[in-house]
């Protein structure tokens, strides 16, 4: 059973003319592929906020997560920083993708090349209640690898 589809308004910016809109590559894809609106070369170790050429209006109660493309990560060591990145419902600026080159060779991002995936998600709001003590669990305060090797 799939979740209901939401509608996200998109404004194409001048430098996004002629580029494809974010789209699912297959019928069962979770993320919409997004392409670069600029040419940029990422040196090894470099990072850059890559323009997409559009802005969006996400419905209240949702976010859009920005995630890396597995092919770029495996083949070139190129990934998204701050992953998953969050685009909030009240943001109206250009969507940009923070790409980082963790590989050993320079990587050329070409205009129109798929650089990331966008995954819409419902937002669960929370509030914190300060207490004197927390309930006990078998794990307790063990962290960072405490449950395995």
N, C-alpha and C positions, 0 to 999 in steps of 0.2 A: 504494500500500500504506500503510495507516495503522498507527500505533503502537498497542500494546495499551492498553486502557483501564485506568486505575488507579482505585481506590476511595478517596475522601477522606471521612472522618467529619466531620460538621458538627453543631455544637451551636447551636441557636437560642437567643438571649438574650431576656430578657423584652421589651425594646424592639424586637425583631425580629418579634414576633407579627403574623401576617397578611401578611407580606411574602413575595414569591416567593423561592425558593432560587436561587442562581446557576444559569443555564441557557444552553444554546446557542440562539441565535436562528434558526439555519438548520442544515441537515444538514452543511454544509461549513464552518461557522464555527470558527475556531481558538480564540476566547476565549469564556468563559462570561460573560454579562452579569450585573453585580451592581448592586443598587439601594441607594439611600440609606435609612437608618432614621431620618433626622431632617430637619427643615426648617431651612435656613440660607441667609442671603443673603451672597454674596461680593461685596464692593465691588471696583472695579477695583484690581488690584495685590494683593488679599488672598489668603490661603491658609487652609485649614482641613482638619483631619483628620476626614473625614466618617464617621460611624458606619454600619456595615452591619447590625448586629443579629445577628451570628453569629461564632463562632470555629470553627476547623478543626484537624484533626489530619492533617497531610500525611505520607504514608508515607516512611520513611527512604530516601534516595537521590533524592528529588524536592524541588522547590521549587514555589511558585506565584508567577508574575510578575503584577504589577498594571500594567495598561496603560491609556492614555487611550482614550476613544471619539472616533473621527474626527469624528462629527457635532457633538459639543460643541465640539471644537477649531476646526473650520471656521466654524460658525455663530455661536459666542459667544466664542471665544478662551479657553475653559475646558479645562484640561489637568491631567494628574497630574504632580506634581513627583517627583523621584527615579525617573524612568522608564527602564526598567521597575523598579518596586519589587520587592523579593524578600521573600516570606514563607517563612521557614525551616521545616524539618520539625519542629523542636523548640519552635516558638512556639505557645502555647495561648491567647493573649489575643484580644480582639476584633479582627477584620479591620477596618482603617480605611483610607480612601482619601484621600491628600493631594491635594486639589483646589486649583488656583490659577486665578484669573481674570486672564488677560492681556489681556482685552478692555477696552473703554472704558465699558461700561455695567455696572451692578450685575447679578449673575446670581443668581436664586433657585433653590436646590436644593430640590426638594420630596420629601418622604417617598414612597418607592415609585418614584422616577425612576431610570432607568438612568444610572449615573455612571462606570462603568469596566468593564474586561474582566479576567477572571482567566485566565491561561494556565498550566496545569501543565507542568513541564519536568523532564527528568532532570538531575541534577547531576553534573558531571564534576569530580572532585577533582583537585588538582595539588599538587606540591611543587616548591620552587625549589632549584636546584643552583647555588651560587656558583662562578663561573669567573673567570679573569684576563682573558680576551678572548672576544668573541662572534664567530661566523662572519661572513664578509663577504657582503653582498648588493648587487644593483645599486642599490637605493634608499639603502642605508647609513643615515645618521643624519637624513636629510631627513624632516620631519614636517609636520603642519598645512598641507595644501594643496600639498605638494611634488610630488605625482604628477599634478597637473592645474592648471587655471586658477584 
